[in-house]
Amino acid sequence: MASGIRSHVDVRRAWWAAAPTMTVRAAAAILVVGASLLGCNTLQPPLPVDPGVAGSPVPDDSTAGDTGSTTDGGSDLANGNISALEQLMLERINRARLRPGAEAARHGITVDEGIPGQLNALPRPAVAYNGQLGAAARDHALDMLTNNFFAHDNLKGQTPFDRIVAAGYSFGGAGENLAWRGTTGTVDDVRTVEQMHDDLFVDEGIPDRGHRVVILTEHFREVGVGIRRGTFSHQGTTFDSMMAVQDYAVRRASTEFFILGVVYNDANGNGQYDFGEGAANEQVRLDQQSQLTSAGGGYSFMVPAGSYSLTFQNGRSEQVRVFDKNVKVDLVDGARVVLNLGLGDL
């Protein structure tokens, strides 16, 4: 039996708005620290990586029902690019990780609300998008919509960690968050993604605040975000729904980190990235490597510790030092380089 720490939260949440439109939401989280969970259902003493991750599993509260119909939510599955909606969720994840105190304050709570002393407001390094994790996340989001269930394990019994490994990613630690929102009206895609992030971070009514813990687990370096839209049936009602899966991980025995960020124009002047502001297909060069930004303006490079020259398409350049953490470097309005959301070196 492989050793490790397992903290499992899998709780359904739902609320209904006033008639005639019904809205539902649900969320679930699971976290593993260590090389494997296979065959392991016993909690081990916590590793010194993130306080408060150990906890008791709770029963799976998934449902099965009618098969639904789906669309890809804008994801480019042919080349694995992250969609603009998925980039929005990634930016919200990294806003929460880099500035957890401010993220909590947005919602009128403290970082350790509900779990006193188990989380703090210190910055966590941003996580980079990974295509293998993204494929695992998208496939599971699609599977849940198509087969009308909501759970970490799929109907074949595969765990999130089985799916991550099957996607080709060898992990040393991993975690997964799920979120579902639906309405009998018409889903507003952007608003719903924002709401799902808020649901996961606030975690109201969820024992041990498992989703917030997963988001703020410091040692994760990469994430895959999968967002799909389709129909989903719950308690006899069919909803226009958004399903989101976040698969977080760190590679086994990895000594490499990421320079990542987003190129965007702050069109509404609110000082943060919002949907529709990303600059797609912009060349970003890191020394001799180059790539084009995704549909939402994102990019990332995997690198060992060192000093690098990062150059954007308009010629704006920045020297970036990587020590033992990921570094987020954004280009805003074509002129301003923002390091770790204004925090500088972590």
VENRAKA-V175949 format. One line per field, one symbol per residue. ss: DSSP state (@ for helix, = for strand, . for the rest). A space follows every 10 residues. Layout:
BEGIN
ss: ???
END
This chain:
BEGIN
ss: ....=====. .......... ..======== ===....... .......... .......... .........= =....=.... =..@@@@@@@ @@@@@@@@.@ @@@@@@.... .......... .......==. @@@@@@@@@@ @@@@@@@... .........@ @@@@@@.... ========== ===.....@@ @@@@@@@@@@ @@....@@@@ @@@@@..... .========= ====..==== ========== =....===== ====...... .......=.. ..====..== ==.....=== ====.===== ==....==== ==....==== ==...====@ @@....
END
